[in-house]
């Protein structure tokens, strides 16, 4: 039976390579095994296993869908990315994303009982998990756990081995992307850049607080420009202790922002003023109206938040434009989920959008630098 099942898997891989060069390339990086130890199919991020009795019951299209599903789990490093999250809920989130990809970009059907949610499938797994874990979306029932824990904990693997595994699959994704650009057919041929999950796996997120530091140092209104004490030596150094940087921080308090999300926003605001004592921070709350400014520093308690209505970003940027006309040019930081009315014109000052989990896709922001809160 094993030889016959191995032959069927080989046939499925050949069909996938013809239909979808992206999956065909990933398969070259995968170690595929037949095993009775898994109930259906599973991966630990290094090996992809298929149960022979389960495979025997599937027709060719269903088997192709199953192979594509497991290849995506492995290549997108879903085991390693779980970290301390609940294994079953993480597996559910990963299945929603992977099944959404297979359903949208291939003709292959999915096995009976496959977990799907079209409204969440375009997000990254971290974002889907957060939606399920916070109760924003009900968690579908997962019938089979196919992400095995052996590679789910980087500590168990060791940092060196985990790093090697990440590099292995990033190289696979980059090569598969290059093949799709050269042979524009099948999965990903309409543009891999639109697939947030693939972008997150191929290009891991940078800590947004590190980006904030770069943002504050590099904007044209910062820290007096450079430390002038060393100009005579022709050294132009960023002055981190010069005049205070003016920063206008706006927190989205519209009805779409729940209590836990608002708490996370306020925690990030506290982190900004704690980390940058030279920052002169003006704090706003905004739904469809603007509330503030509140003068705020590291030694003061938070002012009471106002909001709960619809979402419009326009009032805050109208205020910012008035400041510019008065010769004041604060850096703007807006913490939001991104769902609301944007102004028709960008402001003259630099803008950083700090977007919560599950928020608007980066391409939806008409201006400014978009970063996402860590998950």
LINFEN-V298547 format. One line per field, one symbol per residue. burial: 1 if it has 9 or more other C-alpha atoms within 8 Angstrom, else 0. Layout:
burial = ???
This chain:
burial = 000011001001111110011111111011000111010111111111111101100000011111111111111111110100000011111111111111101101010001110001111111111111000000000100111100111100100001001101110111111011000011111001001111111100000100100001100011111110011000010110000111111111111010001100110011001000101111111111010000011000000000111111111110011011000011111111100000000000111111111111000010010111100
